[in-house]
Structure formats: C-alpha cells, structure tokens
Amino acid sequence: MSRLEWTVLVYRVPSEPASKRVAVWRDLKKLGALYLQQCVCILPRLADLPEALVQVTRKIDGMGGESLLLDVPRLSSEDERRIIASFRELRNKEYAEIVEECETKFVKEIEFERFRENYTFEEAEEIQQDLEKIRRWYDTVKARDWFDAEGSIEVLAWVDRCAAMFGQFELDVYHRVGGEPSDGGGLNRKTSSAPLSGAIDEPGDKAQPGS
C-alpha cells in the first residue's frame, strides 16, 4: 500500500445539550473516523471523506462549537502502521457485532420459530427482512473498511449460513402452506440471495461519544 495522506479533526461542541455532542460523534462514526482522544479524530484522505469532514465542521460551527481541520501529508512509517492497525481493530469490532447479531438473534429466531412450528408466510417475510438488514449492515461497515480488516471474512461466512437457514425455512413454509412461488424457487428467492449492497445505520454501535 502506498503512503497515505490524512486529515485530523479537532473540535469542541458545547456540553449542553448533550444531544449536540452525540450528533457530531455519530456523524464521525458513520464516516469511520478513528478517535485519537476525546474530540480528536483522524481519517485518511480518500474519495469524498475530506468534503464530508468539511460538512461536519459546518455542523459544529452551526452548533456554536469550534473545529480545526489539519491536513497531514505523511505520517512516519511506524505511526501509519499503528494508525492502520487501529482502524482495522475498529472495523473488526463492528464486524464482531454483526456476527453476534447473526449468532444470537437471527439463528435463534429461526430455531424458535421451528420449535413452535410457526411456518407462515408472514414469519418468513419477517425473517427475510432481518437477513436483508444484516446484509445492509455489513455493506455499511465494509464501505469504510479501507484497510481490509480480517473480520469481514467471518461475517461473509455467517451471512451465507444465515441465508442457507432462511432458504430452508422458506422452503419448509412453502411445503406447509402450499402455493406456487412466482419464481419457482421460494417466497422471494431472488431477494434472499441478492448481492450485498446498500447502507443503513447499523444497530449495536456500543461505543460512547468521544471514544
């Protein structure tokens, strides 16, 4: 990987109301920023990130706060290595939350519905929506995973597993309730096997403002 340019944001937002600080923190987390300390974060100068940071500073100014953007043309090799490692660790934590969602919610939901024999079209639709939510959540994290954190591989394996479980549950619903799917392959086979795409606000973001 060639050497990168970076941007450091230093900001201050009035402590009250707290919702202002949370709003800025959330915007920066969505961008994928790495906090170096409270109210100081860093991002690589890639794609539209510089302009996105400018938008955040305008928001801070509108709240009565202060901000300073510092362009860093180059870090030392050791500092860049440590910063990139920290970004990968941050993304891996987010990937781990997706895995937890798959393992402790999605899988157990299907197991529970099988236990109570709730083989209905409505339940299959609900589970399919949960699967698509996981897919979009993955896409959101992957879009800011500029340094290819290894946790992505485990998430993809879990998404495949969840998709297979849903596919079998959907097939069982079809056999139980009867009827012929429009595409001959399930209630909505095309959607359930669609490529990972789109983005939403991911659930499970457990970090604290300024972390």
Backbone hydrogen bonds in HBPLUS format (Angstrom, degrees):
<---DONOR---> <-ACCEPTOR-->    atom                        ^
c    i                          cat <-CA-CA->   ^        H-A-AA   ^      H-
h    n   atom  resd res      DA  || num        DHA   H-A  angle D-A-AA Bond
n    s   type  num  typ     dist DA aas  dist angle  dist       angle   num
A0045-ARG N   A0005-GLU O   2.85 MM  40  5.46 166.9  1.87 139.5 137.3     1
A0006-TRP N   A0072-VAL O   2.89 MM  66  4.95 169.1  1.90 144.2 147.8     2
A0072-VAL N   A0006-TRP O   2.73 MM  66  4.95 176.3  1.74 149.5 148.2     3
A0007-THR N   A0043-LEU O   2.84 MM  36  5.44 157.3  1.89 164.9 172.0     4
A0043-LEU N   A0007-THR O   2.97 MM  36  5.44 152.8  2.04 151.9 160.7     5
A0008-VAL N   A0070-LEU O   2.82 MM  62  5.00 165.8  1.84 145.4 149.5     6
A0070-LEU N   A0008-VAL O   2.77 MM  62  5.00 165.0  1.80 153.3 158.1     7
A0009-LEU N   A0041-CYS O   2.83 MM  32  5.38 162.4  1.86 153.6 159.8     8
A0041-CYS N   A0009-LEU O   2.99 MM  32  5.38 157.3  2.04 148.2 154.6     9
A0010-VAL N   A0068-LEU O   2.91 MM  58  5.15 164.9  1.94 150.6 155.7    10
A0068-LEU N   A0010-VAL O   2.71 MM  58  5.15 139.3  1.88 153.3 164.7    11
A0011-TYR N   A0039-CYS O   3.08 MM  28  5.49 162.3  2.11 156.3 159.5    12
A0012-ARG N   A0066-GLU O   2.74 MM  54  5.15 153.3  1.81 156.4 155.5    13
A0066-GLU N   A0012-ARG O   2.84 MM  54  5.15 152.5  1.92 143.4 152.6    14
A0020-LYS N   A0017-PRO O   3.17 MM   3  6.03 157.8  2.22 122.4 126.3    15
A0021-ARG N   A0018-ALA O   3.07 MM   3  5.44 117.9  2.47 106.8 120.4    16
A0022-VAL N   A0018-ALA O   3.07 MM   4  6.39 162.0  2.11 156.0 161.7    17
A0023-ALA N   A0019-SER O   2.93 MM   4  6.03 151.8  2.01 140.6 147.7    18
A0024-VAL N   A0020-LYS O   3.18 MM   4  6.47 159.3  2.22 148.8 152.8    19
A0025-TRP N   A0021-ARG O   2.96 MM   4  6.13 168.3  1.97 151.7 155.5    20
A0026-ARG N   A0022-VAL O   2.83 MM   4  5.99 158.3  1.88 150.1 156.0    21
A0027-ASP N   A0023-ALA O   3.06 MM   4  6.27 157.7  2.11 144.0 149.7    22
A0028-LEU N   A0024-VAL O   3.03 MM   4  6.30 160.9  2.07 155.0 159.8    23
A0029-LYS N   A0025-TRP O   2.89 MM   4  6.14 152.6  1.97 148.8 156.9    24
A0030-LYS N   A0026-ARG O   2.94 MM   4  6.15 154.8  2.00 149.8 156.1    25
A0031-LEU N   A0027-ASP O   3.16 MM   4  6.47 146.8  2.28 140.4 148.9    26
A0032-GLY N   A0028-LEU O   3.16 MM   4  6.40 125.2  2.48 133.9 147.9    27
A0033-ALA N   A0028-LEU O   3.03 MM   5  5.49 161.6  2.07 159.1 153.4    28
A0032-GLY N   A0029-LYS O   2.97 MM   3  4.96 136.1  2.17  95.4 108.6    29
A0034-LEU N   A0042-ILE O   3.14 MM   8  5.39 176.3  2.14 154.5 155.0    30
A0042-ILE N   A0034-LEU O   2.86 MM   8  5.39 150.1  1.95 143.4 151.9    31
A0036-LEU N   A0040-VAL O   2.78 MM   4  5.65 152.8  1.85 144.6 154.0    32
A0037-GLN N   A0040-VAL O   3.37 MM   3  5.31 161.8  2.41 141.5 141.8    33
A0040-VAL N   A0037-GLN O   3.04 MM   3  5.31 151.7  2.12 139.5 132.7    34
A0046-LEU N   A0044-PRO O   3.00 MM   2  5.61 125.4  2.31 106.9  91.1    35
A0049-LEU N   A0046-LEU O   2.93 MM   3  5.75 162.5  1.96 154.4 157.2    36
A0052-ALA N   A0048-ASP O   3.03 MM   4  6.23 154.3  2.10 150.6 158.7    37
A0053-LEU N   A0049-LEU O   2.90 MM   4  6.15 151.3  1.98 154.9 161.8    38
A0054-VAL N   A0050-PRO O   3.09 MM   4  6.43 149.1  2.19 142.8 151.3    39
A0055-GLN N   A0051-GLU O   3.06 MM   4  6.41 151.1  2.14 146.2 153.4    40
A0056-VAL N   A0052-ALA O   3.11 MM   4  6.48 146.3  2.23 140.3 149.2    41
A0056-VAL N   A0053-LEU O   3.07 MM   3  4.97 116.5  2.49  91.1 106.7    42
A0057-THR N   A0053-LEU O   2.96 MM   4  6.33 155.8  2.01 151.4 157.5    43
A0058-ARG N   A0054-VAL O   3.02 MM   4  6.33 151.0  2.10 147.8 155.5    44
A0059-LYS N   A0055-GLN O   3.08 MM   4  6.35 148.5  2.18 141.0 149.4    45
A0059-LYS N   A0056-VAL O   3.07 MM   3  5.01 116.4  2.49  92.6 108.3    46
A0060-ILE N   A0056-VAL O   2.90 MM   4  6.25 153.7  1.97 150.1 157.6    47
A0061-ASP N   A0057-THR O   2.88 MM   4  6.14 162.2  1.91 150.3 154.6    48
A0062-GLY N   A0058-ARG O   2.96 MM   4  6.16 152.5  2.04 142.6 150.1    49
A0063-MET N   A0059-LYS O   3.15 MM   4  6.42 122.9  2.49 135.9 149.8    50
A0063-MET N   A0060-ILE O   2.99 MM   3  5.13 142.2  2.14 100.8 112.3    51
A0065-GLY N   A0060-ILE O   2.96 MM   5  5.21 156.5  2.02 152.1 146.4    52
A0064-GLY N   A0061-ASP O   3.00 MM   3  5.23 160.8  2.03 109.6 114.6    53
A0080-GLU N   A0076-SER O   2.83 MM   4  6.02 166.9  1.85 163.8 167.6    54
A0081-ARG N   A0077-SER O   2.97 MM   4  6.10 154.1  2.04 142.1 149.5    55
A0082-ARG N   A0078-GLU O   3.02 MM   4  6.29 157.3  2.07 147.8 153.3    56
A0083-ILE N   A0079-ASP O   2.86 MM   4  6.08 157.3  1.91 151.6 158.2    57
A0084-ILE N   A0080-GLU O   2.91 MM   4  6.04 169.9  1.92 154.2 156.7    58
A0085-ALA N   A0081-ARG O   2.99 MM   4  6.14 156.0  2.05 143.5 150.6    59
A0086-SER N   A0082-ARG O   2.99 MM   4  6.19 147.7  2.10 140.6 149.1    60
A0087-PHE N   A0083-ILE O   2.94 MM   4  6.31 149.9  2.03 148.7 157.3    61
A0088-ARG N   A0084-ILE O   2.95 MM   4  6.26 159.2  1.99 151.3 156.6    62
A0089-GLU N   A0085-ALA O   2.95 MM   4  6.19 153.5  2.02 143.6 151.1    63
A0090-LEU N   A0086-SER O   2.94 MM   4  6.15 153.7  2.01 144.5 151.5    64
A0091-ARG N   A0087-PHE O   2.95 MM   4  6.27 162.3  1.99 154.0 157.8    65
A0092-ASN N   A0088-ARG O   2.83 MM   4  6.01 154.3  1.90 147.5 155.4    66
A0093-LYS N   A0089-GLU O   3.04 MM   4  6.30 145.8  2.16 143.9 151.8    67
A0094-GLU N   A0090-LEU O   3.26 MM   4  6.62 150.1  2.36 141.3 149.0    68
A0094-GLU N   A0091-ARG O   3.05 MM   3  5.04 116.1  2.48  93.7 109.4    69
A0095-TYR N   A0091-ARG O   2.82 MM   4  6.16 157.4  1.87 153.8 160.8    70
A0096-ALA N   A0092-ASN O   2.85 MM   4  6.01 150.4  1.94 141.9 150.1    71
A0097-GLU N   A0093-LYS O   3.18 MM   4  6.46 140.6  2.35 137.3 146.3    72
A0097-GLU N   A0094-GLU O   3.18 MM   3  5.19 126.2  2.48  94.6 107.9    73
A0098-ILE N   A0094-GLU O   3.28 MM   4  6.68 145.6  2.40 142.7 151.2    74
A0098-ILE N   A0095-TYR O   3.05 MM   3  5.15 122.4  2.40  96.4 111.0    75
A0099-VAL N   A0095-TYR O   3.01 MM   4  6.40 158.7  2.06 152.3 158.1    76
A0100-GLU N   A0096-ALA O   2.93 MM   4  6.16 154.9  1.99 143.3 150.4    77
A0101-GLU N   A0097-GLU O   2.96 MM   4  6.20 149.3  2.05 139.3 147.4    78
A0102-CYS N   A0098-ILE O   2.95 MM   4  6.30 156.2  2.01 151.6 157.6    79
A0103-GLU N   A0099-VAL O   2.84 MM   4  6.04 168.0  1.85 156.9 160.1    80
A0104-THR N   A0100-GLU O   2.81 MM   4  5.67 168.1  1.83 149.9 154.0    81
A0105-LYS N   A0101-GLU O   3.09 MM   4  5.30 141.2  2.25 126.8 134.8    82
A0106-PHE N   A0101-GLU O   3.08 MM   5  6.49 163.7  2.10 155.6 160.4    83
A0107-VAL N   A0102-CYS O   2.97 MM   5  6.11 167.2  1.99 166.0 167.2    84
A0109-GLU N   A0105-LYS O   2.79 MM   4  5.81 141.8  1.93 146.2 156.9    85
A0110-ILE N   A0106-PHE O   3.18 MM   4  6.54 161.1  2.22 154.0 156.6    86
A0111-GLU N   A0107-VAL O   3.02 MM   4  6.30 163.4  2.05 150.3 155.5    87
A0112-PHE N   A0108-LYS O   2.83 MM   4  5.93 152.7  1.90 142.9 150.0    88
A0113-GLU N   A0109-GLU O   2.96 MM   4  6.21 160.9  2.00 150.7 155.6    89
A0114-ARG N   A0110-ILE O   2.95 MM   4  6.16 149.1  2.05 148.1 156.7    90
A0115-PHE N   A0111-GLU O   2.92 MM   4  6.12 151.2  2.00 141.0 149.5    91
A0116-ARG N   A0112-PHE O   3.00 MM   4  6.36 154.4  2.06 152.1 157.4    92
A0118-ASN N   A0113-GLU O   2.83 MM   5  5.12 164.6  1.86 154.2 157.4    93
A0117-GLU N   A0114-ARG O   3.02 MM   3  4.67 154.2  2.09  96.9 104.5    94
A0124-ALA N   A0120-THR O   3.06 MM   4  6.35 157.6  2.11 148.4 154.7    95
A0125-GLU N   A0121-PHE O   2.94 MM   4  6.22 154.1  2.01 149.8 156.8    96
A0126-GLU N   A0122-GLU O   3.07 MM   4  6.32 154.6  2.13 143.4 150.0    97
A0127-ILE N   A0123-GLU O   2.97 MM   4  6.23 160.0  2.01 151.5 156.4    98
A0128-GLN N   A0124-ALA O   2.89 MM   4  6.06 154.0  1.96 146.3 154.1    99
A0129-GLN N   A0125-GLU O   2.98 MM   4  6.26 152.6  2.06 147.4 154.0   100
A0130-ASP N   A0126-GLU O   3.10 MM   4  6.44 149.1  2.20 142.2 150.5   101
A0131-LEU N   A0127-ILE O   2.98 MM   4  6.32 149.7  2.07 147.0 155.3   102
A0132-GLU N   A0128-GLN O   2.96 MM   4  6.29 158.4  2.01 151.8 157.2   103
A0133-LYS N   A0129-GLN O   2.93 MM   4  6.13 146.4  2.04 142.6 152.1   104
A0134-ILE N   A0130-ASP O   3.08 MM   4  6.38 151.8  2.16 143.7 150.2   105
A0135-ARG N   A0131-LEU O   3.01 MM   4  6.34 156.5  2.07 148.4 154.9   106
A0136-ARG N   A0132-GLU O   2.94 MM   4  6.19 162.8  1.97 149.7 153.5   107
A0137-TRP N   A0133-LYS O   2.90 MM   4  6.06 153.2  1.97 145.2 153.3   108
A0138-TYR N   A0134-ILE O   2.92 MM   4  6.17 160.0  1.96 150.4 155.2   109
A0139-ASP N   A0135-ARG O   2.99 MM   4  6.32 159.1  2.03 148.1 153.8   110
A0140-THR N   A0136-ARG O   2.96 MM   4  6.22 150.7  2.05 146.9 154.3   111
A0141-VAL N   A0137-TRP O   3.16 MM   4  6.52 160.6  2.20 153.7 157.1   112
A0142-LYS N   A0138-TYR O   2.81 MM   4  5.99 167.9  1.82 160.6 164.8   113
A0143-ALA N   A0139-ASP O   2.96 MM   4  5.99 148.7  2.06 143.5 150.3   114
A0144-ARG N   A0141-VAL O   3.11 MM   3  5.56 144.6  2.24 108.7 118.0   115
A0145-ASP N   A0142-LYS O   3.07 MM   3  4.86 163.5  2.10 103.6 107.6   116
A0152-SER N   A0149-ALA O   3.33 MM   3  6.26 171.8  2.34 123.8 125.7   117
A0153-ILE N   A0150-GLU O   3.17 MM   3  5.99 149.6  2.27 122.3 127.1   118
A0155-VAL N   A0151-GLY O   3.25 MM   4  6.56 159.4  2.29 151.2 156.9   119
A0156-LEU N   A0152-SER O   3.04 MM   4  6.30 164.7  2.07 153.7 156.8   120
A0157-ALA N   A0153-ILE O   3.14 MM   4  6.41 152.9  2.21 145.2 152.5   121
A0158-TRP N   A0154-GLU O   2.98 MM   4  6.28 154.5  2.05 148.3 155.2   122
A0159-VAL N   A0155-VAL O   2.81 MM   4  6.11 156.4  1.86 157.2 164.5   123
A0160-ASP N   A0156-LEU O   3.01 MM   4  6.21 159.0  2.06 145.7 150.8   124
A0161-ARG N   A0157-ALA O   2.99 MM   4  6.25 152.3  2.07 141.1 149.1   125
A0162-CYS N   A0158-TRP O   2.81 MM   4  6.04 162.6  1.84 153.6 158.0   126
A0163-ALA N   A0159-VAL O   2.85 MM   4  6.02 157.3  1.91 147.8 154.4   127
A0164-ALA N   A0160-ASP O   2.95 MM   4  6.16 153.1  2.02 144.9 151.8   128
A0165-MET N   A0161-ARG O   2.95 MM   4  6.23 158.4  2.00 150.0 155.8   129
A0166-PHE N   A0162-CYS O   2.87 MM   4  6.10 159.8  1.91 150.3 156.0   130
A0167-GLY N   A0163-ALA O   2.86 MM   4  6.02 158.8  1.91 145.1 151.5   131
A0168-GLN N   A0164-ALA O   3.05 MM   4  6.30 155.4  2.11 148.0 153.2   132
A0169-PHE N   A0165-MET O   2.97 MM   4  6.19 159.0  2.02 147.2 153.5   133
A0170-GLU N   A0166-PHE O   2.75 MM   4  5.93 162.0  1.78 158.2 163.1   134
A0171-LEU N   A0167-GLY O   3.01 MM   4  6.17 152.5  2.09 139.4 146.8   135
A0172-ASP N   A0168-GLN O   2.92 MM   4  6.19 154.2  1.99 146.0 153.1   136
A0173-VAL N   A0169-PHE O   2.89 MM   4  6.21 150.9  1.97 147.5 155.7   137
A0174-TYR N   A0170-GLU O   2.99 MM   4  6.28 157.9  2.04 147.2 152.9   138
A0175-HIS N   A0171-LEU O   3.02 MM   4  6.36 155.7  2.08 149.1 154.9   139
A0176-ARG N   A0172-ASP O   2.95 MM   4  6.14 146.1  2.06 143.5 153.1   140
A0176-ARG N   A0173-VAL O   3.10 MM   3  5.04 118.7  2.49  93.0 108.6   141
A0177-VAL N   A0173-VAL O   2.85 MM   4  6.02 171.3  1.86 165.0 165.6   142
A0178-GLY N   A0174-TYR O   2.81 MM   4  5.29 139.3  1.97 136.7 146.3   143
A0184-GLY N   A0181-PRO O   3.17 MM   3  5.03 156.2  2.23  99.8 107.0   144
A0192-SER N   A0188-ASN O   3.10 MM   4  6.35 167.2  2.12 158.2 162.3   145
A0193-SER N   A0189-ARG O   3.19 MM   4  6.24 133.9  2.41 143.2 152.0   146
A0194-ALA N   A0191-THR O   3.12 MM   3  5.07 168.2  2.13 111.9 111.9   147
A0211-SER N   A0208-GLN O   2.87 MM   3  5.45 136.2  2.06 152.6 150.2   148
